[in-house]
């Protein structure tokens, strides 16, 4: 009997794509993973489109304590491989200490209130030699929040719908709370 309860507990923490709505605008910290297509994604991810491929990817946000860095919130942008690919075509990571995370939250809040296109605004991160920014874009009457990573002469653009942006903002806030509860700051 206890084995059955344990299995039910594991299943309830994971969702199949039929149960998970990519258009949902709320973050659910109780979701351990989501199965979309033939891949499993950690947590309650926010979907985005990598404009260069174009391909839908998903986020993972968590509190981290890496050696050499302040306790931080890590935002991973993961783009799935297609059949036959052996190396990632795109993806990225932002790692921000508490102050930088609060600044990112404010950028997202401002972006969600914006009603028109907005030029890229620099995002400060804990990692050196990275160039992330956030912009507001419009396309066919819809607004999007875009995270952009510039490396050398290449710019990778990750486009989030407004609902996906709200979900991502919830995940960032949740990870900041976890960070504050583990660091006492």
Secondary structure, 3 states (H helix, E strand, C coil): CHHHHHHHHHHHCEEECCCCCCCCCCCCCCCCEEEECCEEEECCCCEEEECCCCEEEEEEEEEECCCCCCCEEEEEEEECCCCCCCCCCCEEEEEEEHHHHHHHHHHHHHHHHCCCCEEEEEECCCCCCCCEEEEEEEECCEEEEEEEEEECCEEEEEEEEHHHHHHHHHHHHHHHHHHHHHHCC
